[in-house]
Amino acid sequence: MPVRIDAEPYPLQIDISRSALVIIDMQRDFLEPGGFGAALGNDVSLLKAAVEPINNVLKVAREIGLLVIHTREGHRPDLADAPPLKVDRGDPATRIGAPGPMGRILVRGEPGHDIIPELYPIAGEPVIDKPGKGAFYQTDLELMLKNRSIETLLVCGVTTEVCVNTTIREANDRGFRCIALSDCCASYFPEFHAAGLAMIKAQGGIFGWVSDSQKAIAAIAAHGARASKMPFGIIEGGVR
């Protein structure tokens, strides 16, 4: 049974059993000193604001068995999947593949490429390694979602205007309903965070909806309460 989630530009009904929590790029390279974000001159502490709200949603999602998917942006050690124009930007000492305090910057398998300990995936939670900004580009994310009959994505992560926004736009074009959780997203630039969310919900929700962690938790909890009242062996949409 659908549950209501308060959101902008208007509230909507979603089927939690056909929803997934997608956590975008909460990686050490972006959130910790010495990583790629800091190498570009950013204040990485600004991204920390999203960690606790994400963790709150993640806990209730795990409690009811909601599909949780994590993503990481990064490249093969030989950089064969990294476009030269992407690699060649900026100071050579801080480019993708350059050595840094947490290993080679944005390279798969290096410490900095991994997800921060506070939000680390548990067994059974898929991790999508993506070579681009969007989580659908050159990955099997779409196949994973369709195999599980997912309709709605609750989207968190960093940064709001880059990888979060790109992923939501990609998902919208593929027919998925997206809800960005505003306090579960963050940017190095507060004005870009606000603009990124505004673009998603503009014009009647041109790319999706914007809600927050507390409203998402309320919707997930409402689904869990309904499921707990069902007769033993029966779940929404089938038999347990």
N, C-alpha and C positions, 0 to 999 in steps of 0.2 A: 504494500500500500504506500502511495506517495506521502511524503511529509512536507510541510511548509518550511521554507527557509527565507528569512527576511533578507532582502538584498536591494540594491539599486541597479537599474532604474525602477524596478518594482519587485515585490515578493514573487516567489514561484514555488511550484510543487516539484519535488524530485523523488525518485526512487533510490533510496540509499543502497539497496541491494544491487543496483546497477550503477553505482558511483565508485570513483577511485580518488584517493588522495595522492596528488602528484607534487613532489617536493623537488624543486628545481635548484640544482647546483649549490647546495649548502656545503661548499668545499673549503678546505683549509687555505687553498690558494687565493680565495676571495675574501675569507673572513678573518684570517690570522695575519699578524705582522710577519713580514718576510715573504709573503706570497705575491702572486701576480697583481692583485688589486693594489697592494701597498707599493709595489714596484712602479706602478703607474702614477703614484703620487696621491692616492686616495686615502681617506680616513676610514680604515676598515672597521672601526668601532661602530660606525653608523649602521652596519649590517647586523650587528649583534641584537638590535631591537627586535628582530623577527624570530630569534631562536626560541624564546620562552613561549610565545603564542603558538608557534609551530609544534613545539613539544606538547603543549596542552591538547591540541587537536590530534596529534599523533597517538597520544595515550588512549583517547576514547576510540579512535579508529581501530587500534589494535585490539581493544577490549571486545569489539563486536565483530572482528574479523573482516573489516573493510580492506579492500585491495589498496596497498600502499606501494607507490613506485617512486624511486629516487633517480635523479639524473646527475651526471657529472660531465662537464665540458672538458675535453682534453684530446690529446692526439697520440698516435702510435710513437714509440721511441724513435723510429726512423723519420718521423714527420711526413711520411708519404701521403697521409690524408689531410695535411695542413696546406691550404692554398698559399703559394709564395707571397701574395700580396698581404695576407693576414700575418704571416711570420715576419715580414720585413718592416712592419710598422714600428716606429719609435726607436729608442736607444737600443743598440745591439746587446747591451749588457742585461737588459730586462725583457728581451723578446721571448716568445714561446720557444721552449727548448733550451734556453740559456740556463746555466747553473744558478741556483738560488739557495737560501737557507733551508728550504724544505725539499731540496732536490731540483731536478730540471723543471722549469716552469710549465705548467699545464701539459705535462706528459703523463700518460697512463702508467700506473705502477709506482709513481713517485709519491712520497708522503704528502706533498702539498696538493696533489690531485684528489686525494681521498676526502670523504665526508667527515665533517667535524664530529668529535666523539659524542656530543650532546644529542645528536640526531642520527646516530649510526644505525644503518639497516640491521634488522634481525633476520634470522633464517626465514626464507620464504618470500621476502620482499625483493622484487626485481630491482636491479640497478641498471639503468640505461646509460651507456657511455656514448656520448654524442660528439661529433667533431665540429659541430656548428652551434649557433645560438639557439635554434629551435630544437625541441626534443623529438620531433618527427623526422628531421632531416637525416638521411642515411642511417636510420635506426629501425628496429622492429617494434617500436612502441605501438603503432597503429594496429599491427597484427595481435599483439598482446591484449589490447583493449577490446578488439572485436571478438577475439576468442572467448572472452569473458562476458560478452554482451554488455559492455560498459557504455552508458549514455552520457553521464555527467562527470566532469572533472572538477574537483576542488583543488585549486592551484595555489601553491605557496612557493617562496624561494626568492632568489636574487639573480640579477637585479630586476626591479620592477619593469623598467623601460626597455630592457634588452632581452634577456633570455625568457623571462616570464611572459612579457608581451608577445614576443615572437612565437612562443609555444602556443599561447592562447589563439593567436591569429591562425596558426597552422591547424589547430584543432577545430576551430570554427569552420574552416574550409573543408574539413573532413567529416562534418556533421555532428561533432560532439558539442554538448552544452558545457560551457565553462563558467565557473564562479571563482573569481580571484578573491582571496581572503586578505583584506587590505593590511592588517597588522601582522600578517604572516609573510609579507613581502617587504623588501627594503631596497634602497639605492644609496650610492655614495652621494647622491645629489637629491635632497628632499623635494626640490621643485620638479625633478624628473619623476620621482615616485608619484607625486600628485598628478602630474600630467599623464603618466602611464595608465593610472587607474581611470582617469577621466576619459581617456580615449576608448577604453574597453566598454564602458557603460554608456557612452554618448549615443545619441540618435536612437533611443529606445533599446539600447543594448546591442550595438552594431557588431561587437565581437563577443559579448558575454555580459555577465553580471559581476557586481562587486559586493561582497559581504565582509564579515570579519570572523575571528576565531570563536567568539562567544556564540554567535548566531549559528555557526556551523556545528559547534558542540551541541547546542540545543536540538538541532535537527537530527544529528546522529543519535543523541540520547533518546529522542522521541521514537526513532525507529527501533532502538534496542528495547525500549519499554514495551512496544507493541509485540515484538518478537518473543519476549519472555512470557507474554500472556497467552500465546498460542498453545493449542494442545500438543502434548509430546509427540515428536515425529513429524510435525507439520511446520513448514516455514513458508514465507511468502513466495509463491511461484513454484512450489513443489514439495517434495517429501525430504525430510532430513535423513 
